[in-house]
Amino acid sequence: MVQSVLLTGAAGRVGEAILADLADIHEWRLLDRDPPTGEQPGEFVVADITDEEAVREAMDGIDVVIHLAGDPRPEAPWDSVLTNNIDGTQTVFEAAVDAGVETVVFASSNHAVGAYETDERTPEMYRADDDYLLDGTELPRPGNLYGVSKAVGESLGRYYHDEYGLSVACVRIGNLTEGHPPIDYERGQAMWLSYRDCAHLFDRCIRAEYGYEIVYGISDNDRKYYSIDRAREVLGYEPQDNSAEHD
């Protein structure tokens, strides 16, 4: 089923991966604060996510919102994550509810749980025992202020689902790279998300029926810290790539 989709932060890397495979699959309205540099599918809205009026106008006639926009820097300072990632995300959820949007897919991050990697919970434990895999039921444990902002975004999604019945999927995105996983970087390989698996996962978020979900956005890697069982079960996610195939 073709859906009308608003993609915020469309010019970023995740947006690039999504559109690489899905440009002709859905009807797109793209929003980014930077003007497009080439041909884009659908309408392109040049606006900042903090511009409430522009965000509300962009919601008109939309079925699904994929919200990627925000400051993506792990080292981003508080004033930036507060304005761009927290206030901006609340603006998107509120506008979506008022516009009658059915589903919001929120781009969360592995940084929302980055501090689980401690002396008590090491990568070696993840590899040795699936019981150590994070599966989305654990509480957030951010390792930086950017991660804090993503945890807040997940909580906003929970609120708007419970209060207004909005369908919300929070995707804790791993290490997205095109072509192959990072070389000589085991953590990056364990969290690898290929471009085609990224597009497929977000397509399933667009098409599937669910209430409120937190899922991990990684490929089907042999080495992993995160479980993708929930994404398989609820969304029908069927990743094709595995970082082990690139050793």
Backbone as CSV, one residue per row, in Angstrom:
resi,resn,N_x,N_y,N_z,CA_x,CA_y,CA_z,C_x,C_y,C_z
1,MET,0.846,-1.200,0.000,0.000,0.000,0.000,0.878,1.246,0.000
2,VAL,0.651,2.124,-0.938,1.419,3.366,-1.030,0.922,4.331,0.034
3,GLN,1.841,4.938,0.755,1.511,5.893,1.794,2.095,7.254,1.456
4,SER,1.454,8.303,1.945,2.034,9.641,1.850,2.890,9.846,3.093
5,VAL,4.169,10.125,2.880,5.141,10.139,3.977,5.849,11.481,4.033
6,LEU,5.861,12.090,5.206,6.688,13.261,5.465,7.996,12.786,6.077
7,LEU,9.099,13.139,5.444,10.431,12.745,5.915,11.170,13.993,6.356
8,THR,11.338,14.167,7.670,12.096,15.313,8.163,13.579,14.962,8.207
9,GLY,14.428,15.982,8.051,15.859,15.709,7.998,16.221,14.878,6.786
10,ALA,15.526,15.138,5.691,15.624,14.277,4.506,16.998,14.283,3.858
11,ALA,17.766,15.337,4.058,19.058,15.445,3.388,20.186,14.743,4.132
12,GLY,19.899,14.179,5.294,20.928,13.493,6.058,21.196,12.089,5.552
13,ARG,22.101,11.399,6.233,22.539,10.074,5.783,21.431,9.039,5.876
14,VAL,20.641,9.067,6.952,19.544,8.104,7.071,18.501,8.366,5.996
15,GLY,18.194,9.632,5.766,17.262,9.963,4.702,17.761,9.511,3.345
16,GLU,19.042,9.663,3.117,19.646,9.204,1.861,19.470,7.704,1.689
17,ALA,19.699,6.940,2.760,19.553,5.483,2.689,18.105,5.093,2.427
18,ILE,17.179,5.749,3.089,15.762,5.443,2.903,15.331,5.713,1.469
19,LEU,15.674,6.872,0.956,15.216,7.259,-0.375,15.922,6.490,-1.480
20,ALA,17.099,5.972,-1.195,17.824,5.213,-2.219,17.010,4.023,-2.703
21,ASP,16.247,3.408,-1.805,15.455,2.231,-2.171,13.958,2.495,-2.248
22,LEU,13.476,3.542,-1.585,12.036,3.721,-1.443,11.488,4.936,-2.189
23,ALA,12.317,5.623,-2.945,11.873,6.856,-3.600,10.646,6.650,-4.467
24,ASP,10.552,5.500,-5.126,9.439,5.233,-6.038,8.338,4.396,-5.399
25,ILE,8.471,4.093,-4.115,7.533,3.196,-3.454,6.393,3.953,-2.789
26,HIS,6.707,5.110,-2.200,5.704,5.897,-1.487,5.644,7.307,-2.069
27,GLU,4.652,8.076,-1.621,4.531,9.475,-2.012,5.214,10.320,-0.938
28,TRP,6.222,11.065,-1.343,7.099,11.720,-0.380,6.889,13.232,-0.334
29,ARG,6.967,13.751,0.891,7.178,15.186,1.112,8.410,15.285,1.988
30,LEU,9.432,15.930,1.491,10.725,15.981,2.175,10.895,17.343,2.837
31,LEU,11.405,17.314,4.072,11.640,18.555,4.802,13.071,18.559,5.321
32,ASP,13.769,19.647,5.038,15.126,19.820,5.547,15.420,21.313,5.569
33,ARG,16.308,21.718,6.464,16.629,23.148,6.521,17.573,23.571,5.415
34,ASP,18.221,22.599,4.788,19.115,22.900,3.665,18.419,22.595,2.346
35,PRO,18.511,23.474,1.366,17.880,23.229,0.068,18.475,21.998,-0.607
36,PRO,17.689,21.316,-1.447,18.206,20.118,-2.127,19.294,20.473,-3.117
37,THR,20.218,19.548,-3.307,21.322,19.764,-4.248,21.088,19.046,-5.569
38,GLY,20.073,18.219,-5.642,19.775,17.489,-6.873,18.298,17.173,-6.940
39,GLU,17.927,16.358,-7.907,16.527,15.996,-8.072,16.060,15.136,-6.903
40,GLN,14.863,15.419,-6.409,14.321,14.709,-5.257,12.928,14.175,-5.584
41,PRO,12.548,13.067,-4.973,11.191,12.561,-5.189,10.183,13.399,-4.416
42,GLY,9.117,13.802,-5.051,8.061,14.525,-4.364,8.410,15.969,-4.070
43,GLU,7.613,16.552,-3.196,7.759,17.955,-2.814,8.877,18.107,-1.786
44,PHE,9.638,19.199,-1.900,10.709,19.478,-0.948,10.383,20.776,-0.220
45,VAL,10.320,20.718,1.094,10.036,21.876,1.926,11.315,22.290,2.633
46,VAL,11.768,23.498,2.386,12.955,24.020,3.076,12.481,24.725,4.340
47,ALA,12.746,24.108,5.477,12.293,24.660,6.755,13.078,24.025,7.881
48,ASP,13.125,24.715,8.999,13.758,24.189,10.208,12.709,23.485,11.049
49,ILE,13.104,22.421,11.703,12.172,21.630,12.492,11.627,22.423,13.675
50,THR,12.291,23.508,14.041,11.815,24.347,15.139,10.779,25.365,14.684
51,ASP,10.498,25.426,13.387,9.495,26.346,12.832,8.134,25.659,12.898
52,GLU,7.377,25.929,13.946,6.130,25.213,14.181,5.142,25.386,13.037
53,GLU,5.025,26.581,12.518,4.073,26.829,11.433,4.432,26.017,10.194
54,ALA,5.718,25.997,9.846,6.157,25.247,8.665,5.937,23.750,8.857
55,VAL,6.207,23.255,10.068,6.006,21.834,10.347,4.532,21.475,10.219
56,ARG,3.673,22.314,10.748,2.240,22.049,10.665,1.754,22.059,9.219
57,GLU,2.237,22.980,8.428,1.850,23.025,7.015,2.326,21.778,6.284
58,ALA,3.488,21.284,6.642,4.048,20.101,5.976,3.276,18.834,6.298
59,MET,2.491,18.848,7.372,1.738,17.660,7.785,0.466,17.447,6.965
60,ASP,0.058,18.432,6.214,-1.234,18.359,5.523,-1.289,17.180,4.552
61,GLY,-2.276,16.295,4.737,-2.468,15.169,3.838,-1.508,14.013,4.031
62,ILE,-0.790,13.988,5.145,0.251,12.984,5.388,-0.312,11.804,6.193
63,ASP,0.075,10.583,5.811,-0.298,9.378,6.551,0.727,9.011,7.617
64,VAL,2.010,9.122,7.257,3.102,8.667,8.119,4.194,9.730,8.151
65,VAL,4.735,9.983,9.331,5.901,10.863,9.480,7.100,10.021,9.880
66,ILE,8.204,10.178,9.161,9.495,9.641,9.602,10.312,10.832,10.066
67,HIS,10.562,10.886,11.363,11.218,12.060,11.943,12.695,11.780,12.192
68,LEU,13.517,12.332,11.312,14.965,12.166,11.418,15.666,13.447,11.860
69,ALA,15.026,14.587,11.699,15.694,15.879,11.869,16.164,16.091,13.304
70,GLY,17.284,16.773,13.435,17.843,17.107,14.735,19.347,17.258,14.625
71,ASP,19.966,17.615,15.723,21.426,17.706,15.776,21.964,16.291,15.984
72,PRO,22.708,15.741,14.997,23.134,14.343,15.089,24.464,14.129,15.799
73,ARG,25.069,15.172,16.303,26.412,15.049,16.876,26.371,14.422,18.268
74,PRO,27.112,13.345,18.491,27.163,12.774,19.840,27.667,13.762,20.883
75,GLU,28.482,14.723,20.445,29.043,15.705,21.371,28.234,16.998,21.400
76,ALA,27.040,16.995,20.822,26.224,18.205,20.747,25.964,18.773,22.142
77,PRO,26.042,20.095,22.292,25.809,20.706,23.602,24.320,20.768,23.937
78,TRP,24.037,21.011,25.204,22.662,20.964,25.692,21.738,21.948,24.980
79,ASP,22.197,23.174,24.745,21.308,24.147,24.123,20.853,23.682,22.745
80,SER,21.716,22.966,22.030,21.359,22.483,20.704,20.416,21.284,20.775
81,VAL,20.722,20.300,21.635,19.840,19.134,21.709,18.480,19.509,22.285
82,LEU,18.448,20.488,23.186,17.173,20.931,23.743,16.304,21.555,22.654
83,THR,16.898,22.451,21.872,16.138,23.161,20.845,15.788,22.261,19.670
84,ASN,16.786,21.586,19.121,16.603,20.846,17.873,16.042,19.444,18.070
85,ASN,16.478,18.760,19.111,16.118,17.347,19.283,14.923,17.133,20.194
86,ILE,14.779,17.956,21.216,13.678,17.765,22.160,12.483,18.650,21.791
87,ASP,12.699,19.966,21.756,11.597,20.860,21.370,11.123,20.556,19.951
88,GLY,12.062,20.310,19.044,11.693,20.011,17.658,10.882,18.732,17.547
89,THR,11.256,17.710,18.307,10.526,16.448,18.274,9.132,16.603,18.859
90,GLN,8.997,17.370,19.937,7.666,17.606,20.501,6.793,18.356,19.503
91,THR,7.368,19.290,18.774,6.621,20.015,17.743,6.095,19.058,16.679
92,VAL,6.917,18.104,16.282,6.513,17.128,15.266,5.369,16.254,15.773
93,PHE,5.483,15.726,16.981,4.427,14.871,17.523,3.113,15.640,17.673
94,GLU,3.189,16.841,18.193,1.983,17.629,18.400,1.310,17.963,17.072
95,ALA,2.108,18.360,16.092,1.555,18.681,14.781,0.969,17.452,14.108
96,ALA,1.597,16.301,14.300,1.090,15.059,13.707,-0.281,14.709,14.268
97,VAL,-0.435,14.824,15.577,-1.729,14.536,16.199,-2.794,15.492,15.674
98,ASP,-2.482,16.775,15.635,-3.459,17.772,15.198,-3.843,17.583,13.734
99,ALA,-2.925,17.048,12.923,-3.184,16.853,11.496,-3.858,15.518,11.198
100,GLY,-4.039,14.684,12.210,-4.655,13.385,11.988,-3.738,12.360,11.363
101,VAL,-2.425,12.542,11.507,-1.458,11.567,11.024,-1.628,10.264,11.803
102,GLU,-1.477,9.138,11.134,-1.704,7.845,11.777,-0.473,7.318,12.517
103,THR,0.725,7.563,11.954,1.938,6.920,12.452,3.107,7.892,12.430
104,VAL,3.898,7.863,13.494,5.169,8.592,13.519,6.280,7.595,13.812
105,VAL,7.283,7.601,12.966,8.477,6.775,13.151,9.595,7.706,13.602
106,PHE,10.075,7.500,14.802,11.069,8.377,15.402,12.454,7.749,15.315
107,ALA,13.383,8.481,14.738,14.766,8.011,14.644,15.457,8.238,15.976
108,SER,15.466,7.189,16.808,16.242,7.221,18.033,17.666,6.770,17.703
109,SER,18.406,6.347,18.697,19.824,6.061,18.477,20.351,5.070,19.507
110,ASN,21.403,4.365,19.108,22.109,3.510,20.062,22.659,4.325,21.229
111,HIS,22.814,5.626,21.036,23.328,6.469,22.120,22.341,6.590,23.278
112,ALA,21.068,6.240,23.051,20.091,6.248,24.137,20.385,5.173,25.170
113,VAL,21.199,4.179,24.791,21.552,3.083,25.701,23.065,2.873,25.748
114,GLY,23.818,3.887,25.349,25.263,3.737,25.217,25.984,3.418,26.506
115,ALA,25.434,3.816,27.644,26.131,3.605,28.910,25.925,2.207,29.469
116,TYR,25.194,1.335,28.752,25.123,-0.069,29.188,26.452,-0.786,28.989
117,GLU,27.315,-0.227,28.169,28.619,-0.846,27.957,29.545,-0.428,29.091
118,THR,29.535,-1.218,30.147,30.292,-0.920,31.353,31.185,-2.117,31.684
119,ASP,31.890,-2.023,32.787,32.732,-3.131,33.224,31.883,-4.361,33.538
120,GLU,30.627,-4.151,33.933,29.750,-5.266,34.267,29.067,-5.853,33.039
121,ARG,29.101,-5.133,31.946,28.361,-5.577,30.748,29.221,-5.231,29.530
122,THR,30.096,-6.109,29.175,31.095,-5.838,28.150,30.691,-6.438,26.807
123,PRO,31.320,-5.984,25.722,31.048,-6.596,24.413,31.273,-8.099,24.393
124,GLU,32.252,-8.589,25.189,32.501,-10.022,25.237,31.285,-10.775,25.791
125,MET,30.597,-10.183,26.755,29.402,-10.808,27.308,28.288,-10.867,26.276
126,TYR,28.144,-9.806,25.493,27.115,-9.805,24.452,27.358,-10.952,23.468
127,ARG,28.618,-11.125,23.090,28.937,-12.151,22.098,28.709,-13.559,22.656
128,ALA,28.921,-13.711,23.965,28.890,-15.049,24.546,27.487,-15.503,24.947
129,ASP,26.591,-14.578,25.203,25.302,-14.965,25.778,24.218,-14.015,25.286
130,ASP,23.236,-14.553,24.544,22.156,-13.729,24.012,21.330,-13.071,25.111
131,ASP,21.401,-13.583,26.338,20.649,-12.982,27.431,21.125,-11.563,27.716
132,TYR,22.320,-11.234,27.254,22.845,-9.896,27.481,22.433,-8.909,26.385
133,LEU,21.813,-9.397,25.328,21.415,-8.508,24.243,20.348,-7.528,24.729
134,LEU,20.509,-6.270,24.390,19.473,-5.285,24.665,18.351,-5.488,23.652
135,ASP,17.101,-5.441,24.120,15.985,-5.759,23.224,14.908,-4.683,23.153
136,GLY,15.151,-3.535,23.786,14.184,-2.449,23.764,13.298,-2.386,24.987
137,THR,13.333,-3.427,25.831,12.545,-3.406,27.060,13.325,-2.776,28.214
138,GLU,14.642,-2.621,28.049,15.461,-2.032,29.102,15.217,-0.519,29.177
139,LEU,15.478,0.043,30.350,15.380,1.487,30.499,16.490,2.169,29.704
140,PRO,16.254,3.386,29.236,17.341,4.126,28.582,18.523,4.309,29.531
141,ARG,19.696,4.381,28.961,20.898,4.638,29.746,21.879,5.391,28.847
142,PRO,21.568,6.656,28.572,22.364,7.419,27.609,23.764,7.704,28.117
143,GLY,24.677,7.774,27.156,26.068,8.044,27.481,26.509,9.452,27.154
144,ASN,25.599,10.271,26.634,25.900,11.664,26.315,24.574,12.426,26.223
145,LEU,24.667,13.737,26.070,23.451,14.547,26.032,22.642,14.292,24.773
146,TYR,23.305,13.954,23.688,22.579,13.550,22.482,21.712,12.325,22.790
147,GLY,22.283,11.342,23.480,21.518,10.164,23.876,20.364,10.524,24.800
148,VAL,20.577,11.491,25.675,19.492,11.963,26.542,18.336,12.478,25.692
149,SER,18.665,13.240,24.658,17.611,13.797,23.806,16.838,12.703,23.084
150,LYS,17.516,11.627,22.714,16.821,10.516,22.052,15.935,9.753,23.038
151,ALA,16.391,9.613,24.263,15.562,8.977,25.286,14.313,9.813,25.555
152,VAL,14.467,11.125,25.558,13.309,12.006,25.733,12.354,11.855,24.551
153,GLY,12.894,11.758,23.343,12.050,11.558,22.167,11.235,10.284,22.257
154,GLU,11.853,9.221,22.759,11.120,7.967,22.956,9.981,8.153,23.965
155,SER,10.248,8.893,25.030,9.211,9.139,26.035,8.087,10.008,25.478
156,LEU,8.439,10.970,24.648,7.404,11.761,23.984,6.523,10.866,23.110
157,GLY,7.146,9.938,22.395,6.374,9.005,21.586,5.436,8.162,22.425
158,ARG,5.928,7.704,23.578,5.081,6.934,24.492,3.874,7.758,24.936
159,TYR,4.112,9.017,25.295,3.034,9.899,25.735,2.000,10.114,24.629
160,TYR,2.453,10.422,23.428,1.506,10.717,22.347,0.761,9.462,21.893
161,HIS,1.371,8.305,22.065,0.634,7.068,21.800,-0.445,6.850,22.854
162,ASP,-0.059,6.945,24.127,-1.011,6.674,25.206,-2.126,7.714,25.255
163,GLU,-1.775,8.961,25.032,-2.751,10.038,25.186,-3.652,10.207,23.967
164,TYR,-3.091,9.967,22.776,-3.836,10.277,21.556,-3.999,9.087,20.603
165,GLY,-3.451,7.932,20.945,-3.596,6.758,20.097,-2.730,6.764,18.862
166,LEU,-1.717,7.624,18.818,-0.801,7.666,17.692,0.051,6.400,17.670
167,SER,0.200,5.788,16.506,1.129,4.665,16.365,2.552,5.216,16.287
168,VAL,3.431,4.688,17.129,4.798,5.216,17.215,5.800,4.071,17.230
169,ALA,6.769,4.154,16.332,7.911,3.237,16.343,9.174,4.050,16.568
170,CYS,9.930,3.700,17.594,11.212,4.338,17.877,12.312,3.376,17.434
171,VAL,13.110,3.804,16.480,14.158,2.951,15.922,15.505,3.407,16.476
172,ARG,16.101,2.581,17.319,17.431,2.888,17.857,18.470,2.481,16.813
173,ILE,18.834,3.452,15.986,19.697,3.199,14.839,21.126,2.927,15.298
174,GLY,21.735,1.916,14.694,23.113,1.558,15.020,24.119,2.359,14.217
175,ASN,25.034,1.673,13.581,26.115,2.315,12.825,25.812,2.174,11.331
176,LEU,25.210,3.200,10.756,24.785,3.167,9.360,25.933,3.568,8.450
177,THR,26.370,2.637,7.607,27.377,2.944,6.595,26.995,2.266,5.293
178,GLU,27.400,2.865,4.197,27.075,2.346,2.876,28.147,1.369,2.409
179,GLY,27.715,0.268,1.815,28.644,-0.660,1.177,29.155,-1.746,2.089
180,HIS,29.832,-1.373,3.167,30.403,-2.364,4.071,30.525,-1.755,5.461
181,PRO,30.613,-2.589,6.494,30.748,-2.079,7.859,32.135,-1.483,8.079
182,PRO,32.311,-0.761,9.183,33.628,-0.222,9.492,34.672,-1.332,9.603
183,ILE,35.843,-1.096,9.106,36.939,-2.061,9.154,37.722,-1.864,10.457
184,ASP,38.100,-2.972,11.093,38.912,-2.935,12.320,38.239,-2.122,13.432
185,TYR,36.912,-2.240,13.536,36.162,-1.536,14.569,35.021,-2.444,14.977
186,GLU,35.294,-3.303,15.971,34.343,-4.350,16.308,33.005,-3.792,16.767
187,ARG,33.024,-2.745,17.541,31.762,-2.170,18.018,30.921,-1.697,16.830
188,GLY,31.575,-1.053,15.863,30.857,-0.595,14.681,30.310,-1.737,13.849
189,GLN,31.032,-2.850,13.811,30.561,-4.021,13.077,29.366,-4.658,13.784
190,ALA,29.405,-4.692,15.117,28.293,-5.268,15.877,27.025,-4.434,15.715
191,MET,27.179,-3.136,15.511,26.029,-2.238,15.393,25.723,-1.870,13.945
192,TRP,26.367,-2.546,13.000,26.244,-2.130,11.599,24.814,-2.237,11.088
193,LEU,24.419,-1.204,10.353,23.158,-1.190,9.612,23.482,-0.799,8.183
194,SER,23.220,-1.702,7.254,23.476,-1.409,5.846,22.402,-0.477,5.301
195,TYR,22.699,0.166,4.182,21.729,1.069,3.580,20.451,0.329,3.179
196,ARG,20.589,-0.851,2.575,19.369,-1.521,2.119,18.561,-2.056,3.281
197,ASP,19.218,-2.510,4.347,18.465,-2.941,5.529,17.797,-1.747,6.207
198,CYS,18.456,-0.600,6.194,17.865,0.618,6.748,16.579,0.964,6.006
199,ALA,16.645,0.983,4.677,15.461,1.309,3.875,14.342,0.301,4.128
200,HIS,14.697,-0.974,4.174,13.703,-2.018,4.403,13.055,-1.859,5.781
201,LEU,13.855,-1.571,6.801,13.320,-1.434,8.148,12.328,-0.275,8.219
202,PHE,12.677,0.854,7.628,11.767,1.991,7.678,10.532,1.758,6.809
203,ASP,10.681,1.004,5.737,9.514,0.635,4.939,8.551,-0.214,5.765
204,ARG,9.100,-1.133,6.553,8.250,-1.951,7.418,7.594,-1.084,8.500
205,CYS,8.292,-0.076,8.994,7.688,0.850,9.961,6.528,1.611,9.334
206,ILE,6.651,1.926,8.058,5.576,2.614,7.344,4.369,1.706,7.172
207,ARG,4.597,0.442,6.827,3.521,-0.464,6.408,2.865,-1.261,7.535
208,ALA,3.624,-1.583,8.576,3.120,-2.490,9.619,2.102,-1.795,10.524
209,GLU,1.346,-2.607,11.245,0.407,-2.108,12.233,0.961,-2.397,13.626
210,TYR,0.993,-1.386,14.479,1.535,-1.537,15.828,1.029,-0.385,16.683
211,GLY,1.278,-0.491,17.974,0.922,0.572,18.901,2.116,1.454,19.182
212,TYR,2.883,1.079,20.209,4.134,1.775,20.537,5.234,0.735,20.599
213,GLU,6.315,0.968,19.866,7.408,0.004,19.809,8.762,0.713,19.878
214,ILE,9.704,0.058,20.545,11.119,0.424,20.470,11.850,-0.758,19.849
215,VAL,12.506,-0.532,18.733,13.238,-1.599,18.055,14.650,-1.116,17.745
216,TYR,15.527,-2.072,17.512,16.910,-1.742,17.161,17.107,-1.802,15.658
217,GLY,17.802,-0.808,15.153,18.075,-0.719,13.728,19.492,-1.163,13.417
218,ILE,19.663,-2.475,13.289,20.944,-3.030,12.865,20.674,-4.129,11.842
219,SER,21.700,-4.508,11.112,21.582,-5.629,10.192,21.672,-6.943,10.966
220,ASP,21.588,-8.058,10.255,21.571,-9.376,10.898,23.000,-9.850,11.147
221,ASN,23.705,-9.115,11.981,25.117,-9.365,12.228,25.324,-10.556,13.166
222,ASP,26.354,-11.357,12.863,26.705,-12.441,13.788,27.088,-11.880,15.150
223,ARG,27.917,-10.863,15.143,28.301,-10.173,16.373,27.313,-9.031,16.584
224,LYS,26.627,-9.029,17.700,25.669,-7.949,17.955,25.520,-7.711,19.440
225,TYR,25.154,-6.482,19.791,24.824,-6.123,21.167,23.316,-6.023,21.345
226,TYR,22.599,-5.910,20.229,21.178,-5.624,20.268,20.387,-6.737,19.587
227,SER,19.220,-7.023,20.140,18.326,-8.005,19.531,17.462,-7.333,18.465
228,ILE,17.251,-8.042,17.358,16.318,-7.555,16.342,15.060,-8.412,16.298
229,ASP,14.857,-9.222,17.337,13.688,-10.103,17.364,12.382,-9.324,17.331
230,ARG,12.310,-8.228,18.079,11.077,-7.454,18.104,10.784,-6.832,16.745
231,ALA,11.813,-6.348,16.073,11.616,-5.783,14.740,11.130,-6.845,13.763
232,ARG,11.651,-8.051,13.898,11.188,-9.157,13.047,9.717,-9.469,13.344
233,GLU,9.400,-9.607,14.634,8.082,-10.085,15.046,6.981,-9.074,14.753
234,VAL,7.212,-7.833,15.114,6.145,-6.824,15.028,6.100,-6.148,13.660
235,LEU,7.273,-5.874,13.102,7.328,-5.103,11.866,7.461,-5.964,10.622
236,GLY,7.908,-7.214,10.779,8.198,-8.029,9.612,9.539,-7.694,8.983
237,TYR,10.468,-7.227,9.801,11.810,-6.874,9.333,12.583,-8.133,8.964
238,GLU,13.131,-8.157,7.757,13.922,-9.287,7.274,15.233,-8.769,6.680
239,PRO,16.207,-8.475,7.546,17.472,-7.911,7.069,18.231,-8.887,6.183
240,GLN,18.951,-8.354,5.222,19.682,-9.156,4.253,21.183,-9.177,4.491
241,ASP,21.695,-8.255,5.288,23.140,-8.089,5.399,23.653,-8.486,6.767
242,ASN,24.975,-8.814,6.804,25.638,-9.306,7.994,27.072,-8.808,7.952
243,SER,27.502,-8.104,8.972,28.855,-7.555,8.977,29.913,-8.650,8.885
244,ALA,29.599,-9.880,9.342,30.569,-10.977,9.297,30.944,-11.343,7.868
245,GLU,30.094,-11.021,6.919,30.385,-11.346,5.522,31.432,-10.401,4.923
246,HIS,31.857,-9.420,5.689,32.822,-8.431,5.189,34.135,-8.498,5.949
247,ASP,34.370,-9.581,6.697,35.639,-9.717,7.435,36.802,-9.803,6.459
